[in-house]
Amino acid sequence: MLSRLRFSALRRAFDRLAGQWENQVNMTHTSNGRILLACISLAAAAALACSALSPTATAQDRPGDSPAEKPQAAAKAEAMDKALAGQWLGRWEKNIVSDARNRYCDREMGEEIGWLVSPFLNGFYYGYLATGDARWIDMLIDWADAVVKRGVKEPDGYVGWPKEAGASTSAMEDFYTDNQLGEAMMLRPVVLLAGEILKTPALKVKYGPKAEQYVKLAEQVFEKFSARGSWREVAQGGVWVVPPFGFDPKTGKWTAGYDQRKTDGFTLPANKQNHIASWLIAMHDVTGKAVYRDRAEKWFRVMKSRMLLRDGDKYFVWNYWDPAGPWDRKPDGSLKHWVGVHPNGGYYGIDVDGIVLAYEHGLVFTKADIGRLIATNRDFMWNQQVKGASFQRIDGGQPDKRWANSPGVLWTALLPYDPALRKVFEANHNPASWGGLAGAPQHLARFAK
């Protein structure tokens, strides 16, 4: 049910919103509304009248909170009920095998590689972890190779998956370009599975060369966006920006903005930053190279600096987007984007995924931070109903009609840390839904054994 709460409003809104989206998405392959289910971050943000947060104290200002702690795993939890786990597995398998016939991997480019392809790649990866069945490795390789072979060699020699309006934000011109978010979301489960293969002798015999190929590709993508000025160091740490240029596919030449690649651009919103950072944590886990961890840590320091404490320091609240440098202002000095809480609760679930992952890797966030996130989601946002659970906005604001059924969502990354939130999830989750593609096997992998 919670997955339906996240996505049903988007499904119903499709006909009204098509053509009005901030990112001007190419709808050719998404007439059934699936793009709206998958693209939590392709929302019509520019027209929203969200007020900025009034800072009181940030998480980093809180006395006694250390800047980082050693990785702490959640307390060992009871396994899922065997009958429920078996039911989930059967429903999930039937759904993902059927839905995989859509073959988004054969056609999507740009950011849509992330929103439409990665749910399947994550599903296959977690499906393998949950079952140990190499069938899911084969399916992930099939989908990943279908994307990889369609890569385009770009003017600087790097491979990408460009499209018109590939930046996917109204804050930048509609260049023909690739998209760092889409590629990061696609590569994370691919890299994670490569890591499983390379550390498992029986798998390495069969799949080792393919795994090494994927890791090499991911490293080249990281190099590509670094060379293009997409990473910026800031006072609190570092952020990723949308480059201020694209290229002409006919001439193979960069657009004029290429010369300003290190000074212009647009800082990505928090949810997209957290997706990229999560990919880089996977890169560090698999390669051991410090640069990936360092970049992720610098972003998480920025993320924590933006998280404000409220209601006697019990709860967190933060903006969807904040400016990070002079590149985020227009020539007249105004900001390129509004600042405030986003009424689409799904964005904040992505943020918490990244925060919890950072905590589990000993980066920036503390046990106290996790406790405040649990309090925010469980005690402030949740309606305290297990059946028929719903969640209000992170700031308690009124729902926007475009996300009337998902102003807030269950933060599933917290399930290993709080039994009440886990109970809500298991009572409401639909393993045969879009959100269940990855959500169901990930949960099974955590608890079903």
C-alpha positions as a LaTeX table, in Angstrom:
\begin{tabular}{lrrr}
\hline
Residue & $x$ (\AA) & $y$ (\AA) & $z$ (\AA) \\
\hline
Met1 & 0.00 & 0.00 & 0.00 \\
Leu2 & 2.82 & 2.39 & 0.80 \\
Ser3 & 4.19 & 2.02 & $-2.70$ \\
Arg4 & 0.74 & 2.83 & $-4.01$ \\
Leu5 & 0.66 & 5.88 & $-1.74$ \\
Arg6 & 3.94 & 7.06 & $-3.22$ \\
Phe7 & 2.98 & 6.65 & $-6.83$ \\
Ser8 & $-0.79$ & 6.56 & $-7.37$ \\
Ala9 & $-1.16$ & 10.33 & $-7.34$ \\
Leu10 & 1.46 & 10.59 & $-10.07$ \\
Arg11 & $-0.31$ & 7.96 & $-12.12$ \\
Arg12 & $-3.65$ & 9.78 & $-11.93$ \\
Ala13 & $-1.99$ & 13.12 & $-12.64$ \\
Phe14 & $-0.29$ & 11.99 & $-15.84$ \\
Asp15 & $-2.79$ & 13.33 & $-18.35$ \\
Arg16 & $-3.04$ & 16.67 & $-16.56$ \\
Leu17 & 0.68 & 17.20 & $-16.19$ \\
Ala18 & 2.06 & 15.90 & $-19.49$ \\
Gly19 & 3.77 & 18.74 & $-21.27$ \\
Gln20 & 3.94 & 20.88 & $-18.11$ \\
Trp21 & 6.87 & 19.18 & $-16.42$ \\
Glu22 & 9.87 & 21.23 & $-15.41$ \\
Asn23 & 12.18 & 18.95 & $-17.28$ \\
Gln24 & 10.25 & 18.75 & $-20.55$ \\
Val25 & 10.53 & 14.98 & $-20.63$ \\
Asn26 & 10.33 & 13.17 & $-23.91$ \\
Met27 & 7.13 & 11.14 & $-23.43$ \\
Thr28 & 7.47 & 8.91 & $-26.50$ \\
His29 & 7.90 & 5.70 & $-24.55$ \\
Thr30 & 5.93 & 6.61 & $-21.44$ \\
Ser31 & 2.32 & 7.04 & $-22.52$ \\
Asn32 & 1.21 & 4.57 & $-19.87$ \\
Gly33 & 2.33 & 6.92 & $-17.09$ \\
Arg34 & 5.28 & 4.77 & $-15.97$ \\
Ile35 & 7.67 & 7.68 & $-16.23$ \\
Leu36 & 5.64 & 9.41 & $-13.52$ \\
Leu37 & 5.88 & 6.39 & $-11.27$ \\
Ala38 & 9.62 & 6.09 & $-11.71$ \\
Cys39 & 10.79 & 9.70 & $-11.98$ \\
Ile40 & 10.25 & 10.87 & $-8.43$ \\
Ser41 & 12.65 & 13.70 & $-9.20$ \\
Leu42 & 11.09 & 14.79 & $-12.48$ \\
Ala43 & 8.52 & 16.92 & $-10.69$ \\
Ala44 & 7.16 & 20.29 & $-11.76$ \\
Ala45 & 9.10 & 22.24 & $-9.21$ \\
Ala46 & 9.47 & 25.67 & $-10.74$ \\
Ala47 & 5.85 & 26.66 & $-10.23$ \\
Leu48 & 5.68 & 25.71 & $-6.58$ \\
Ala49 & 5.41 & 28.46 & $-4.00$ \\
Cys50 & 7.42 & 26.86 & $-1.22$ \\
Ser51 & 8.79 & 29.08 & 1.51 \\
Ala52 & 12.39 & 28.68 & 2.56 \\
Leu53 & 13.26 & 27.08 & 5.88 \\
Ser54 & 14.14 & 29.35 & 8.78 \\
Pro55 & 17.29 & 27.93 & 10.31 \\
Thr56 & 17.57 & 27.52 & 14.06 \\
Ala57 & 20.38 & 25.03 & 14.59 \\
Thr58 & 21.85 & 22.61 & 12.12 \\
Ala59 & 22.77 & 19.04 & 12.90 \\
Gln60 & 26.44 & 19.97 & 12.71 \\
Asp61 & 25.91 & 22.73 & 15.27 \\
Arg62 & 24.41 & 20.34 & 17.81 \\
Pro63 & 26.76 & 20.12 & 20.83 \\
Gly64 & 28.12 & 16.67 & 21.54 \\
Asp65 & 27.53 & 15.22 & 18.08 \\
Ser66 & 30.77 & 13.86 & 16.70 \\
Pro67 & 31.43 & 14.49 & 12.98 \\
Ala68 & 31.51 & 10.76 & 12.26 \\
Glu69 & 31.30 & 7.41 & 13.98 \\
Lys70 & 32.51 & 3.94 & 13.25 \\
Pro71 & 30.09 & 2.00 & 11.03 \\
Gln72 & 27.28 & 0.56 & 13.10 \\
Ala73 & 25.06 & $-2.19$ & 11.80 \\
Ala74 & 21.47 & $-2.28$ & 12.93 \\
Ala75 & 20.67 & $-4.67$ & 15.73 \\
Lys76 & 19.99 & $-8.18$ & 14.49 \\
Ala77 & 16.32 & $-8.34$ & 13.65 \\
Glu78 & 13.93 & $-11.24$ & 13.58 \\
Ala79 & 13.42 & $-12.84$ & 10.20 \\
Met80 & 10.22 & $-12.19$ & 8.34 \\
Asp81 & 7.37 & $-14.59$ & 8.81 \\
Lys82 & 8.23 & $-17.46$ & 6.47 \\
Ala83 & 4.79 & $-17.60$ & 4.90 \\
Leu84 & 4.78 & $-13.85$ & 4.24 \\
Ala85 & 8.32 & $-13.93$ & 2.86 \\
Gly86 & 7.42 & $-16.78$ & 0.52 \\
Gln87 & 4.33 & $-14.96$ & $-0.66$ \\
Trp88 & 6.32 & $-11.79$ & $-1.29$ \\
Leu89 & 8.99 & $-13.65$ & $-3.21$ \\
Gly90 & 6.46 & $-15.33$ & $-5.50$ \\
Arg91 & 4.54 & $-12.14$ & $-6.21$ \\
Trp92 & 7.73 & $-10.15$ & $-6.76$ \\
Glu93 & 9.22 & $-12.71$ & $-9.14$ \\
Lys94 & 6.08 & $-12.91$ & $-11.25$ \\
Asn95 & 5.85 & $-9.14$ & $-11.46$ \\
Ile96 & 9.46 & $-8.32$ & $-12.30$ \\
Val97 & 9.71 & $-11.05$ & $-14.96$ \\
Ser98 & 6.51 & $-9.80$ & $-16.58$ \\
Asp99 & 7.39 & $-6.12$ & $-16.31$ \\
Ala100 & 10.90 & $-6.70$ & $-17.68$ \\
Arg101 & 9.29 & $-7.36$ & $-21.06$ \\
Asn102 & 8.99 & $-3.59$ & $-21.47$ \\
Arg103 & 12.76 & $-3.54$ & $-22.19$ \\
Tyr104 & 13.38 & 0.06 & $-21.14$ \\
Cys105 & 17.04 & $-0.95$ & $-21.35$ \\
Asp106 & 16.76 & $-1.05$ & $-25.13$ \\
Arg107 & 15.66 & 2.55 & $-25.60$ \\
Glu108 & 15.97 & 4.94 & $-22.64$ \\
Met109 & 18.72 & 7.56 & $-22.52$ \\
Gly110 & 19.73 & 10.43 & $-20.24$ \\
Glu111 & 18.14 & 10.67 & $-16.80$ \\
Glu112 & 15.51 & 8.09 & $-17.72$ \\
Ile113 & 18.21 & 5.40 & $-17.57$ \\
Gly114 & 18.10 & 6.09 & $-13.86$ \\
Trp115 & 14.39 & 6.32 & $-13.27$ \\
Leu116 & 13.22 & 3.59 & $-15.67$ \\
Val117 & 16.13 & 1.15 & $-15.99$ \\
Ser118 & 17.70 & 1.17 & $-12.53$ \\
Pro119 & 14.60 & $-0.14$ & $-10.70$ \\
Phe120 & 15.00 & $-3.37$ & $-12.65$ \\
Leu121 & 18.76 & $-3.49$ & $-12.18$ \\
Asn122 & 18.29 & $-3.00$ & $-8.44$ \\
Gly123 & 15.59 & $-5.64$ & $-8.45$ \\
Phe124 & 17.86 & $-8.16$ & $-10.15$ \\
Tyr125 & 20.74 & $-7.34$ & $-7.78$ \\
Tyr126 & 18.67 & $-7.64$ & $-4.62$ \\
Gly127 & 16.89 & $-10.62$ & $-6.10$ \\
Tyr128 & 20.22 & $-12.40$ & $-6.28$ \\
Leu129 & 21.07 & $-11.41$ & $-2.70$ \\
Ala130 & 17.69 & $-12.63$ & $-1.46$ \\
Thr131 & 17.70 & $-15.96$ & $-3.30$ \\
Gly132 & 21.25 & $-16.82$ & $-4.36$ \\
Asp133 & 19.82 & $-17.69$ & $-7.77$ \\
Ala134 & 22.21 & $-16.80$ & $-10.62$ \\
Arg135 & 19.20 & $-16.27$ & $-12.86$ \\
Trp136 & 19.06 & $-12.71$ & $-11.53$ \\
Ile137 & 22.73 & $-12.15$ & $-12.36$ \\
Asp138 & 22.00 & $-13.17$ & $-15.95$ \\
Met139 & 19.02 & $-10.81$ & $-16.13$ \\
Leu140 & 21.03 & $-7.90$ & $-14.77$ \\
Ile141 & 23.80 & $-8.54$ & $-17.29$ \\
Asp142 & 21.26 & $-8.72$ & $-20.09$ \\
Trp143 & 19.78 & $-5.33$ & $-19.15$ \\
Ala144 & 23.11 & $-3.67$ & $-18.38$ \\
Asp145 & 24.65 & $-4.79$ & $-21.67$ \\
Ala146 & 21.61 & $-3.50$ & $-23.54$ \\
Val147 & 22.30 & $-0.04$ & $-22.12$ \\
Val148 & 26.09 & $-0.18$ & $-22.45$ \\
Lys149 & 26.07 & $-1.10$ & $-26.13$ \\
Arg150 & 23.98 & 1.98 & $-26.94$ \\
Gly151 & 26.55 & 4.35 & $-25.47$ \\
Val152 & 27.65 & 7.26 & $-27.66$ \\
Lys153 & 31.25 & 8.46 & $-27.98$ \\
Glu154 & 31.18 & 12.15 & $-27.13$ \\
Pro155 & 33.54 & 15.01 & $-28.13$ \\
Asp156 & 36.06 & 14.37 & $-25.35$ \\
Gly157 & 36.22 & 10.66 & $-26.14$ \\
Tyr158 & 34.15 & 9.50 & $-23.19$ \\
Val159 & 31.03 & 7.38 & $-23.64$ \\
Gly160 & 27.62 & 8.64 & $-22.55$ \\
Trp161 & 23.91 & 8.21 & $-23.15$ \\
Pro162 & 22.83 & 11.66 & $-24.35$ \\
Lys163 & 19.44 & 12.98 & $-25.38$ \\
Glu164 & 17.77 & 16.27 & $-26.14$ \\
Ala165 & 17.18 & 18.31 & $-22.97$ \\
Gly166 & 19.39 & 15.76 & $-21.27$ \\
Ala167 & 20.13 & 17.98 & $-18.27$ \\
Ser168 & 16.52 & 17.39 & $-17.17$ \\
Thr169 & 16.11 & 20.72 & $-15.38$ \\
Ser170 & 14.57 & 24.03 & $-16.38$ \\
Ala171 & 17.46 & 25.78 & $-14.63$ \\
Met172 & 19.66 & 24.97 & $-17.63$ \\
Glu173 & 19.25 & 25.20 & $-21.38$ \\
Asp174 & 17.87 & 22.19 & $-23.23$ \\
Phe175 & 21.22 & 20.94 & $-24.45$ \\
Tyr176 & 21.78 & 17.62 & $-26.19$ \\
Thr177 & 23.77 & 15.98 & $-23.40$ \\
Asp178 & 24.14 & 13.00 & $-21.12$ \\
Asn179 & 23.12 & 12.96 & $-17.49$ \\
Gln180 & 25.27 & 12.19 & $-14.46$ \\
Leu181 & 22.33 & 11.20 & $-12.28$ \\
Gly182 & 20.94 & 8.72 & $-14.79$ \\
Glu183 & 24.32 & 7.09 & $-15.27$ \\
Ala184 & 25.05 & 6.95 & $-11.54$ \\
Met185 & 21.69 & 5.34 & $-10.77$ \\
Met186 & 22.21 & 2.79 & $-13.52$ \\
Leu187 & 25.77 & 1.97 & $-12.52$ \\
Arg188 & 25.29 & 1.55 & $-8.77$ \\
Pro189 & 23.55 & $-1.88$ & $-8.85$ \\
Val190 & 25.83 & $-2.96$ & $-11.70$ \\
Val191 & 28.92 & $-2.12$ & $-9.64$ \\
Leu192 & 27.49 & $-3.75$ & $-6.51$ \\
Leu193 & 26.81 & $-6.97$ & $-8.37$ \\
Ala194 & 30.27 & $-6.80$ & $-9.91$ \\
Gly195 & 31.62 & $-6.67$ & $-6.38$ \\
Glu196 & 29.65 & $-9.77$ & $-5.39$ \\
Ile197 & 30.99 & $-11.59$ & $-8.43$ \\
Leu198 & 34.61 & $-10.62$ & $-7.88$ \\
Lys199 & 34.63 & $-11.74$ & $-4.25$ \\
Thr200 & 32.83 & $-15.04$ & $-4.88$ \\
Pro201 & 35.15 & $-17.61$ & $-6.53$ \\
Ala202 & 32.37 & $-19.67$ & $-8.12$ \\
Leu203 & 30.83 & $-16.56$ & $-9.69$ \\
Lys204 & 34.15 & $-15.07$ & $-10.71$ \\
Val205 & 34.95 & $-18.08$ & $-12.88$ \\
Lys206 & 31.87 & $-17.47$ & $-15.03$ \\
Tyr207 & 31.22 & $-13.75$ & $-14.71$ \\
Gly208 & 34.59 & $-12.25$ & $-13.70$ \\
Pro209 & 35.50 & $-10.59$ & $-17.03$ \\
Lys210 & 32.07 & $-9.02$ & $-17.29$ \\
Ala211 & 32.29 & $-7.69$ & $-13.74$ \\
Glu212 & 35.68 & $-6.16$ & $-14.45$ \\
Gln213 & 34.29 & $-4.55$ & $-17.60$ \\
Tyr214 & 31.49 & $-2.93$ & $-15.60$ \\
Val215 & 33.84 & $-1.56$ & $-12.96$ \\
Lys216 & 36.11 & $-0.10$ & $-15.63$ \\
Leu217 & 33.14 & 1.57 & $-17.31$ \\
Ala218 & 31.98 & 3.05 & $-14.02$ \\
Glu219 & 35.45 & 4.46 & $-13.37$ \\
Gln220 & 35.46 & 6.06 & $-16.81$ \\
Val221 & 32.08 & 7.68 & $-16.14$ \\
Phe222 & 33.42 & 9.11 & $-12.89$ \\
Glu223 & 36.45 & 10.49 & $-14.76$ \\
Lys224 & 34.20 & 11.94 & $-17.45$ \\
Phe225 & 32.11 & 14.10 & $-15.18$ \\
Ser226 & 35.12 & 15.15 & $-13.11$ \\
Ala227 & 36.90 & 16.31 & $-16.27$ \\
Arg228 & 33.81 & 18.27 & $-17.32$ \\
Gly229 & 33.76 & 20.33 & $-14.13$ \\
Ser230 & 30.72 & 18.65 & $-12.59$ \\
Trp231 & 32.30 & 18.48 & $-9.13$ \\
Arg232 & 32.74 & 21.66 & $-7.09$ \\
Glu233 & 34.49 & 22.06 & $-3.74$ \\
Val234 & 32.55 & 24.34 & $-1.36$ \\
Ala235 & 33.06 & 25.53 & 2.21 \\
Gln236 & 31.17 & 22.63 & 3.80 \\
Gly237 & 32.46 & 19.95 & 1.43 \\
Gly238 & 31.51 & 19.44 & $-2.20$ \\
Val239 & 28.58 & 19.22 & $-4.61$ \\
Trp240 & 27.81 & 17.99 & $-8.11$ \\
Val241 & 26.51 & 20.43 & $-10.70$ \\
Val242 & 24.77 & 20.17 & $-14.03$ \\
Pro243 & 27.31 & 21.26 & $-16.69$ \\
Pro244 & 26.44 & 24.46 & $-18.59$ \\
Phe245 & 26.96 & 22.91 & $-22.01$ \\
Gly246 & 26.07 & 20.08 & $-24.36$ \\
Phe247 & 27.18 & 19.09 & $-27.82$ \\
Asp248 & 25.89 & 19.11 & $-31.37$ \\
Pro249 & 25.41 & 15.50 & $-32.50$ \\
Lys250 & 25.78 & 16.57 & $-36.13$ \\
Thr251 & 29.09 & 18.39 & $-35.81$ \\
Gly252 & 30.42 & 16.60 & $-32.75$ \\
Lys253 & 31.36 & 19.95 & $-31.22$ \\
Trp254 & 30.68 & 21.31 & $-27.73$ \\
Thr255 & 28.29 & 24.21 & $-27.30$ \\
Ala256 & 29.60 & 27.60 & $-26.25$ \\
Gly257 & 29.16 & 26.94 & $-22.52$ \\
Tyr258 & 32.03 & 24.44 & $-22.52$ \\
Asp259 & 34.51 & 27.23 & $-21.82$ \\
Gln260 & 32.65 & 28.02 & $-18.58$ \\
Arg261 & 32.50 & 24.40 & $-17.44$ \\
Lys262 & 34.44 & 25.06 & $-14.23$ \\
Thr263 & 32.59 & 28.19 & $-13.16$ \\
Asp264 & 29.00 & 27.92 & $-14.41$ \\
Gly265 & 26.31 & 25.28 & $-14.04$ \\
Phe266 & 23.54 & 24.39 & $-11.59$ \\
Thr267 & 23.85 & 22.55 & $-8.28$ \\
Leu268 & 21.79 & 19.38 & $-8.27$ \\
Pro269 & 19.03 & 19.06 & $-5.64$ \\
Ala270 & 19.70 & 16.94 & $-2.57$ \\
Asn271 & 17.99 & 13.76 & $-3.74$ \\
Lys272 & 20.12 & 13.63 & $-6.89$ \\
Gln273 & 23.28 & 14.38 & $-4.92$ \\
Asn274 & 22.45 & 11.49 & $-2.61$ \\
His275 & 21.95 & 9.10 & $-5.51$ \\
Ile276 & 25.37 & 10.00 & $-6.93$ \\
Ala277 & 27.03 & 9.73 & $-3.52$ \\
Ser278 & 25.47 & 6.29 & $-3.02$ \\
Trp279 & 26.98 & 5.18 & $-6.32$ \\
Leu280 & 30.40 & 6.41 & $-5.22$ \\
Ile281 & 30.15 & 4.53 & $-1.93$ \\
Ala282 & 29.54 & 1.40 & $-4.01$ \\
Met283 & 32.58 & 2.29 & $-6.11$ \\
His284 & 34.73 & 2.55 & $-2.99$ \\
Asp285 & 33.33 & $-0.70$ & $-1.60$ \\
Val286 & 34.30 & $-2.55$ & $-4.77$ \\
Thr287 & 37.57 & $-0.84$ & $-5.78$ \\
Gly288 & 38.92 & 0.38 & $-2.45$ \\
Lys289 & 39.94 & 3.67 & $-4.08$ \\
Ala290 & 39.76 & 6.53 & $-1.59$ \\
Val291 & 38.69 & 9.18 & $-4.11$ \\
Tyr292 & 35.18 & 7.76 & $-4.32$ \\
Arg293 & 34.69 & 7.68 & $-0.56$ \\
Asp294 & 36.19 & 11.16 & $-0.21$ \\
Arg295 & 33.80 & 12.67 & $-2.74$ \\
Ala296 & 30.81 & 11.02 & $-1.12$ \\
Glu297 & 31.91 & 12.16 & 2.33 \\
Lys298 & 32.26 & 15.76 & 1.18 \\
Trp299 & 28.72 & 15.73 & $-0.17$ \\
Phe300 & 27.37 & 14.18 & 3.03 \\
Arg301 & 29.02 & 17.00 & 5.00 \\
Val302 & 27.08 & 19.48 & 2.88 \\
Met303 & 23.91 & 17.43 & 3.36 \\
Lys304 & 24.29 & 17.41 & 7.14 \\
Ser305 & 24.98 & 21.15 & 7.23 \\
Arg306 & 21.60 & 21.72 & 5.58 \\
Met307 & 19.59 & 19.57 & 7.99 \\
Leu308 & 17.86 & 21.76 & 10.56 \\
Leu309 & 16.64 & 20.77 & 14.02 \\
Arg310 & 13.15 & 21.69 & 15.15 \\
Asp311 & 10.64 & 21.13 & 17.95 \\
Gly312 & 13.18 & 21.05 & 20.74 \\
Asp313 & 15.77 & 19.34 & 18.55 \\
Lys314 & 13.56 & 16.26 & 18.21 \\
Tyr315 & 13.01 & 16.32 & 14.45 \\
Phe316 & 14.86 & 17.11 & 11.24 \\
Val317 & 13.71 & 19.22 & 8.32 \\
Trp318 & 15.62 & 20.32 & 5.22 \\
Asn319 & 15.11 & 21.94 & 1.84 \\
Tyr320 & 14.82 & 20.16 & $-1.48$ \\
Trp321 & 17.46 & 22.46 & $-2.99$ \\
Asp322 & 19.89 & 25.05 & $-1.69$ \\
Pro323 & 22.37 & 27.18 & $-3.63$ \\
Ala324 & 26.00 & 26.16 & $-3.26$ \\
Gly325 & 27.92 & 28.80 & $-5.19$ \\
Pro326 & 27.76 & 31.80 & $-7.53$ \\
Trp327 & 26.90 & 29.51 & $-10.43$ \\
Asp328 & 23.44 & 29.07 & $-8.88$ \\
Arg329 & 22.50 & 32.69 & $-9.58$ \\
Lys330 & 21.22 & 34.28 & $-12.76$ \\
Pro331 & 22.95 & 37.36 & $-14.24$ \\
Asp332 & 20.49 & 39.59 & $-12.34$ \\
Gly333 & 21.49 & 38.00 & $-9.03$ \\
Ser334 & 18.32 & 35.99 & $-8.49$ \\
Leu335 & 18.50 & 32.27 & $-7.77$ \\
Lys336 & 18.04 & 29.75 & $-10.57$ \\
His337 & 15.67 & 27.68 & $-8.42$ \\
Trp338 & 13.26 & 28.15 & $-5.52$ \\
Val339 & 14.34 & 27.22 & $-2.00$ \\
Gly340 & 12.09 & 25.28 & 0.36 \\
Val341 & 10.56 & 21.95 & 1.30 \\
His342 & 9.30 & 19.98 & $-1.69$ \\
Pro343 & 5.73 & 18.67 & $-1.46$ \\
Asn344 & 6.73 & 15.37 & $-3.08$ \\
Gly345 & 7.64 & 13.19 & $-0.12$ \\
Gly346 & 9.48 & 10.69 & $-2.29$ \\
Tyr347 & 12.47 & 13.01 & $-2.60$ \\
Tyr348 & 13.08 & 12.83 & 1.13 \\
Gly349 & 13.00 & 9.04 & 1.11 \\
Ile350 & 15.89 & 9.13 & $-1.37$ \\
Asp351 & 17.78 & 11.53 & 0.89 \\
Val352 & 17.38 & 9.24 & 3.88 \\
Asp353 & 18.59 & 6.27 & 1.81 \\
Gly354 & 21.83 & 8.16 & 1.27 \\
Ile355 & 22.13 & 9.34 & 4.86 \\
Val356 & 21.68 & 5.85 & 6.30 \\
Leu357 & 24.14 & 4.41 & 3.79 \\
Ala358 & 26.68 & 7.04 & 4.85 \\
Tyr359 & 26.12 & 6.20 & 8.54 \\
Glu360 & 26.59 & 2.50 & 7.86 \\
His361 & 29.93 & 3.34 & 6.25 \\
Gly362 & 31.10 & 5.54 & 9.12 \\
Leu363 & 30.68 & 8.78 & 7.20 \\
Val364 & 29.55 & 12.06 & 8.77 \\
Phe365 & 26.26 & 10.95 & 10.38 \\
Thr366 & 25.88 & 9.69 & 13.93 \\
Lys367 & 23.64 & 7.35 & 15.86 \\
Ala368 & 21.91 & 10.44 & 17.22 \\
Asp369 & 21.16 & 11.57 & 13.66 \\
Ile370 & 19.57 & 8.22 & 12.86 \\
Gly371 & 17.51 & 8.50 & 16.01 \\
Arg372 & 16.21 & 11.92 & 15.00 \\
Leu373 & 15.36 & 10.66 & 11.53 \\
Ile374 & 13.39 & 7.80 & 13.07 \\
Ala375 & 11.59 & 10.26 & 15.34 \\
Thr376 & 10.81 & 12.52 & 12.37 \\
Asn377 & 9.35 & 9.74 & 10.25 \\
Arg378 & 7.69 & 7.71 & 13.01 \\
Asp379 & 6.60 & 10.25 & 15.60 \\
Phe380 & 5.98 & 13.36 & 13.50 \\
Met381 & 5.13 & 12.29 & 9.95 \\
Trp382 & 3.29 & 8.97 & 10.47 \\
Asn383 & $-0.45$ & 8.91 & 11.25 \\
Gln384 & 0.14 & 6.11 & 13.79 \\
Gln385 & $-2.04$ & 3.67 & 11.85 \\
Val386 & $-0.47$ & 0.39 & 10.75 \\
Lys387 & $-3.17$ & $-0.52$ & 8.27 \\
Gly388 & $-3.94$ & 2.51 & 6.18 \\
Ala389 & $-0.66$ & 4.16 & 7.15 \\
Ser390 & 0.03 & 7.60 & 5.73 \\
Phe391 & 2.74 & 10.19 & 6.24 \\
Gln392 & 2.55 & 13.97 & 6.27 \\
Arg393 & 5.11 & 16.38 & 4.89 \\
Ile394 & 8.45 & 16.62 & 6.65 \\
Asp395 & 7.56 & 20.18 & 7.67 \\
Gly396 & 3.90 & 19.46 & 8.45 \\
Gly397 & 2.76 & 21.66 & 5.56 \\
Gln398 & $-0.40$ & 21.19 & 3.52 \\
Pro399 & $-0.25$ & 18.60 & 0.73 \\
Asp400 & 0.06 & 19.80 & $-2.83$ \\
Lys401 & $-2.70$ & 18.40 & $-5.03$ \\
Arg402 & $-0.13$ & 16.94 & $-7.40$ \\
Trp403 & 1.19 & 14.72 & $-4.60$ \\
Ala404 & $-1.95$ & 14.61 & $-2.50$ \\
Asn405 & $-1.42$ & 10.98 & $-1.52$ \\
Ser406 & 2.34 & 11.17 & $-0.96$ \\
Pro407 & 3.24 & 14.39 & 0.88 \\
Gly408 & 5.43 & 12.16 & 3.01 \\
Val409 & 6.48 & 8.52 & 2.68 \\
Leu410 & 7.85 & 5.78 & 4.87 \\
Trp411 & 11.65 & 6.07 & 4.98 \\
Thr412 & 12.48 & 2.46 & 4.24 \\
Ala413 & 16.21 & 2.84 & 4.93 \\
Leu414 & 15.26 & 3.09 & 8.61 \\
Leu415 & 13.49 & $-0.28$ & 8.72 \\
Pro416 & 16.49 & $-2.15$ & 10.19 \\
Tyr417 & 16.64 & 0.42 & 12.99 \\
Asp418 & 13.03 & 0.69 & 14.11 \\
Pro419 & 10.52 & $-2.17$ & 14.59 \\
Ala420 & 7.48 & 0.10 & 14.33 \\
Leu421 & 8.42 & 1.39 & 10.89 \\
Arg422 & 9.26 & $-2.14$ & 9.77 \\
Lys423 & 5.84 & $-3.31$ & 10.95 \\
Val424 & 4.16 & $-0.57$ & 8.90 \\
Phe425 & 6.15 & $-1.55$ & 5.82 \\
Glu426 & 5.42 & $-5.26$ & 6.03 \\
Ala427 & 1.71 & $-4.57$ & 6.60 \\
Asn428 & 1.35 & $-2.33$ & 3.55 \\
His429 & 4.04 & $-3.00$ & 0.96 \\
Asn430 & 2.97 & $-4.46$ & $-2.37$ \\
Pro431 & 5.79 & $-6.65$ & $-3.75$ \\
Ala432 & 4.07 & $-6.73$ & $-7.15$ \\
Ser433 & 4.17 & $-2.94$ & $-7.56$ \\
Trp434 & 6.63 & $-0.61$ & $-9.26$ \\
Gly435 & 8.16 & 0.21 & $-5.90$ \\
Gly436 & 8.30 & $-3.50$ & $-5.16$ \\
Leu437 & 10.68 & $-4.19$ & $-8.06$ \\
Ala438 & 13.63 & $-3.36$ & $-5.83$ \\
Gly439 & 11.92 & $-2.73$ & $-2.48$ \\
Ala440 & 10.63 & $-6.26$ & $-1.98$ \\
Pro441 & 13.87 & $-8.20$ & $-2.67$ \\
Gln442 & 15.92 & $-5.65$ & $-0.74$ \\
His443 & 13.73 & $-6.23$ & 2.30 \\
Leu444 & 13.81 & $-9.98$ & 1.79 \\
Ala445 & 17.59 & $-9.88$ & 1.56 \\
Arg446 & 17.71 & $-8.03$ & 4.89 \\
Phe447 & 15.25 & $-10.09$ & 6.89 \\
Ala448 & 14.06 & $-13.26$ & 5.21 \\
Lys449 & 17.06 & $-15.49$ & 5.90 \\
\hline
\end{tabular}
